[in-house]
């Protein structure tokens, strides 16, 4: 076990709740640390239900194509905690090194002095400490959960806000209505700071616009101030002054047209003359985001499958993600038709039936697994019963590898999608690479 894993395990015990939305504990520890949140590069603060990580991936790739140093803070991690803290330089960015992570975690542990604080709060404070000590041109900062009371929402004046697609998720913390959730997400808006708003359902926009009006925050809304769409195999971006003919984004899935468009809108809203159209083109092509409709390269798990099998991985977990994913697989089937099998694992805090329902009529079979080492994992048996209740052919498996092998026996050229949870995605990547998942997840984002 790495030293950082031991420290993270201790930090996980500092608060009886893994999620406890408030900012008081953050203000306390940040003050003890000398307020590193006041010494950060210009911050782009990104909230939303789906698409946050992809938008950050595009923005990071575009900025790096321009030779800028870009820090990124994202959550949760898939295999190692270090993935959450990416330190940027003009020559590229990399996950924080073990020795640097150990140093900042120990510094935060000492400063906290055993006081109650959630895992996400103290590790976010540690990330701010790291970012404040490494010069960069921008920090792309992903909200953990919600927005208004999220631990990241201590930045007094970011350079820009971004609100990606909003849908129902985490209702037990954010409320049972889209409008209520939108209000929590809009809590990242700051007075006079512009914000880019991605494609939303019609009941979201009035809430965001009302919150922005209270603060005098100008908002650039998809469909009103800018739009993006696919045309003739290209990504077209258009706003009130700009028309760009761009390459399709490098990340798979039709929904990435929307995410890439939001990233381009955000880049242009920064009005940074160091970033050119060529940089935008290069960044869209090169962007990478592990575990998001990703076709896995040849690796250990392919040994369980026929030679012509496709193996895909996606960590989306809410109903909106399920709908977008099913549509993307349907589009893929129109181009290259293969029988689709799902290897599915989910948490019991998610609406499994709503996630799976879009795959009816699309998936040939589902093989369910219990996500390893997750207290809130839905059992393979219960998950299979839910899928069967929707009319799908579903069978529980004893583990991930067994499920993949079972899926590979249905057809000589199957398309297998492993999906339902980022935590499942982390275990799959570990099995595929032969590495181990390390560091506690901290009950997800918090």
N, C-alpha and C positions, 0 to 999 in steps of 0.2 A: 504493500500500500504506500502510495506517495505521501509525503509529509503534508501536502495541501489537503489530501483526502481526510487525514486525521483531524486537521483543524476544522475543515468544513463539517465534519461529523459533530464536533463539539458545538459549533455555532448553531447547528440544527436544533440543539436542545435548549436554546436560550429563551424560547417563547413557547408556551403550550399550544398555540395555534400557528399553523403554517401560513394562514392568510388572515390578516387583521388590518384592514385598510384605515390608515391614519398617517399623518405626517409628523406628529410630535416626536416620535422616536428617531426619525431621520434628522430632524433639526437638532436634536440633542447630540447625536454622535458626530454629525458634521461640524458642529461648533467645537467639539473636543478635538477634532482632527484639523482644525484651522480653516474650516470652510473651503475645502477643495473645489466644491461646485461653483465657486466664484472665480476659479482660475482655469477654466476649461477653454478649449478652442470654440469657435462659433458652433452652436448646437442646432441640429435639425431633429426635432422631437416628433416621433412617429407613433400615433395611436391608431386603434382600429381593431376589428375582430379578425379579419382574414387579410393576408397580403402584406402585413408589416415587414416581415423578413425579406420577402421578394423585392419590395420597393427599396429597402435598405441595400440589398445586394446590387440592384441596378445602379443606385446612386453611388455606391462605393466604387463599382467598376468604372463608371463614367468619370468620377473624380480622379481615380488612380490613372486612368488613361490620359488625363490632363497633367499628370505628374504631381498631384497634390497628395499630401499625407492625410490619411483618413482613419480615425478611430471609430470602432463600432462596438456597441453594447447591445447584445441580443439575449433572449432566453426563451425556453430552457435550453440546456445543452443536450447533445445527443449521446456523446461517448465520454467526454471529459469536460469538467467545469471550465477549463481554460478557453473553450470555444466561446464563452460569453464575452470575453474581454479581448478584443482584437486591437492591437496597437499599430498605428500607421506611420509610415515614413514616405518621403517622396519616391522611394524605390519600391514601395509596396507595403503590405501589412502582414502581420502574423499574430497568432494566438500568444497571449502572455506567457512568458517562460516560467517554468516551475519555481525557480528561485525568487523571481520577482513576485509571483503570486503568494508564495509563502510569506514573504516580507510584509506585503500590504495586509494580508489576513491577520498576521500576528499583531501588527500595529493597530488594526481596528479592534481586535479582541482585547488588547490592553486598554485602549481608549474607552471601550464599552463597559469595562470593569464589571462584567457579570450581570448588567442590567437586562431586563426583558427587551428583546428585539427579534424581529422575524429574520429568518435566513435570507430572504430576498433583500430586506432592508440593509443588513450589515454587509452583504456581498455587493450591493449597489454602492454603498459608501466606499468599499474597497476599490471598486471600479473607478469611481470619481477620483480617488487618490492616485491611482495609476495614470489615468488620463491627464490629470493636472501636472504630472511630473514628466510627461513626454510631449514635447511640442508637436503640433499637427495643424493642418489647415481647417479641419472640420471634425466634429464628433456626431455620428449618426446614432441617436439614442432611442431605443425601442422601449415603449411602455410595457410593463409587466402585465398588469391587469387593470382594466378600466382606464383611468386617466387622472381624474380630479384628486384622488387620494393615493395614487400610486407613488411608490418610493422615488421614481424618477422625476416626479413633478415638483422639484425643488429648484429648477433652473429659472431664475428671475426673468431673464429676457433672452430666449433663444433667438437664433437668426430666422428660423422658420418652423412652423408647425405643419404636420401632414396627418390627415385623418383618412385611413384606408376604409375599405368596405366594412360596414357595421351590420351585424346580424345578432340573433339571440345566442348568447353563450354566457356562462358563469352567472346565470340568473340569480343564484343564491346570494351573490355579492353585489350585483349591479342592477337588479330589478327585473321584473317580468315583462316589461314592454320595450319595444324598440326605441320609443321616444326617451324612456328613462335611461336606457343604456347609452343612447346617443348623447344625452346630457352629461353623463359621467365621462365619456370619451372626450367631449368638447371641453372638459375641465382642463385640458392642456393649453387651451388658447390663452394668450397673454395680451395685455393692452398694446395696441398699435403694431403687434407682430403679425405679419401675413401668414396665412395658412392655406395649403392646397387640400381640397376635399375631393376624394376619388368618387367613382360611380357609386351611388347609393339608391336605395328604394325611396320612393316619394315621401314617405312619412319621416325620414331621417333629416332631410335638408332643412325644413322649417326650424327644427330644434337647434341644429348647428348654427344656422343664420341668426336665430334669436340670441344665442349665447355670445356669438361674435359681435353682434350689435351692442350688447351691454358693455363690451370691452373696447369698442372701436377697433376691432381686429379685422382687417380686410381679408375676405375669403375668396379664393379662386375655385369655383365649383365646377366639377365635370358636368358638361351639358349646357352650362351657362357661359362660362369663361374659357373653357378649353374642352377638347375632345380627342380621343384616339380611337382608331379602328384599323382593321386589316383590309387592304385593298391590293389585289393582284400580287399577292405574296409579299407585301411590304407593310410596314407599320406607318400609318399616316397620323401625324400629330398636328393639331391646328388650334391656335388661340386667336385672340383679337388682333395680334400683330405678326404672327409667325405661322408659317406652313412648312412642315418638315416631312420629307420622304425618307423613311428610315428602314433599316433592316429589321426583320422580325426578331423578337427577343430570343436569346439563347436558351432560356428556360422553357420547358415543354408545357403545353396546356393552353387552351384558348383563353382562359382567365388571365394569362400573363400579358395579354394585350392591354388589359385595364391597368395591371400593376406597372407595366413598363411606361404606359402613358402618364400615370401619376408621378413616376420617378422623373420623367422628362419635364413635366410641369413644375415639379419641385426644383429641379436644376435650373430651369429658366427663371423661376421666381427669385432665386438667390442672386441673379444678375451678376455673376462672377465672370469677368471678361477673360479669365484664364482658361475657361472651359469653352471649347469650340464645338461646332456641329460634328466634326470628325471624331472628337472625343466621345460625344453622345453615341454615335454610330458604333465605335469600338466597344464602348462599355456595354451597350445592349447585347452585342454578340458574345462578349466574354463573361458576362455575369454568371456566377455559380451560386447555388443555394442548396446545400445537401438536404436530402430527405423530402424535397418538394417535387412530386411527380418526376422522379429521377430514374432513368433507366440505369440499372446497376451494371458496371463493367464486369467482365469475366472475373470470377472469384470463387471462393470456396462453395458458396451456395449453388452455383451452376453445376457442381459435381452431382447434385441430387436430381438434375433435370435432363430431359432430352436435349440433343445438340442444338436444335432450332428453337428452343424456348426463349421467350422474352421475360425478363424479370424486372419489374418496376417497383418503386417504393415511394410512398407519400405519407406524411405525418399529419395531414388535416384530420380534424376530429369532431367538427360540429356539422349540423345539417347543411349550412350554406357551403361548407367545404365538400361535403358529400355530393351535393348537386353539381358543383363546378367540376369535380373530379369525374363524375359519371359522364358529363357532357364531353369532357376532354377525351375520355376513353371511347365514347361513341364516335367522335370525330376521327380518332386514330383508326377505328375499325373501318370507317368509310374509305380510308386510304390503303390500309393493309389489314384485311380481315383475318382475325384469329380468334379462337374461343377464349373468353375471358374468365379466369378463375381468381377469386379473392382469397387472400390469407388475411384474416381479420382479427384484430385484438383491440379492445377499447376499455376505457375506464367506466366505472359505474356512475360517475358524475356527469356523463355525457348521454345524450339522447340517441341510443344505438339504433332504434327503429327509424328515426327520422334521417339518420346518417345513411343507413343501408337502403332505404326505400327507393332512392333514385336508380339503384342498380337492378331493380326488378325488370326482367325482360332483356337485360344486358349481360349479366353475369351467368355463366353456365353453372357454376357451383361456388360455394363458399366453404372454406375450411377455417374454423375458428380456433383461437389460442387464448390462453390466459397469459397476460403480459407478465413476464418474470419480475419478481422483486418489487412489485407495486401493490401497496396495501389496498388501493381502491380499484384494482383490476376486476373487470367483469369476467366471470368464469367462462371458459370455452363452452361449457354445456349451456349456460344461460344465454350466451350470445348466439349460439346455434339455434336455440329455441326461438329467439326473437326473429332471426332471419327466416326460419321456417314459417313463422306466423305471418310473414309477408309473402309467402308462396315461393320462397327461394329454396333451392336444394342446398342444405347446409349440414356439415358434419364436424363435430369437435375433434381436435387433435391433441396429443399429449404435449406437444411443444412446437416451436417454430420450424425446426428442421423437418419434423414429421409432417407438418401441414404443407410445407413446400413440396416435399416428396409426393404426398398424396395428390396435390394439385397437378404435378407433373405427369401423373399416370393417366390422366383423363384423355389427353390428346398428344400426338407426337410433336405438335408445334403450338404449344399453349402460350398465351399471354397471361402472366401471373402478376397480379398487383397486390403487394403487401401494404396494408393501410389501416387506418383507424386511430392512430396515436403516435405522437412524437416519441413517447417512451418505447413503444414497440419498434419504431424506426431505429432508435439507438441500439437496441439489442440486435437487430438485423444487421446493421452496419458492423457491429463488433463480430458477429458470427461470420460475416462475409469476408472480413479482413483478417480474422484470426486474432484480433486484439480483444481487450477486455473493457467493459464499461466501468469507469472509475468516477468516484465522487458522488455524494448523494444528490438526488435531483432536487431536494428541498421542496417536495410536494409541488413541483412544477415551477411556475414563475415566481412565486412569492417566497 
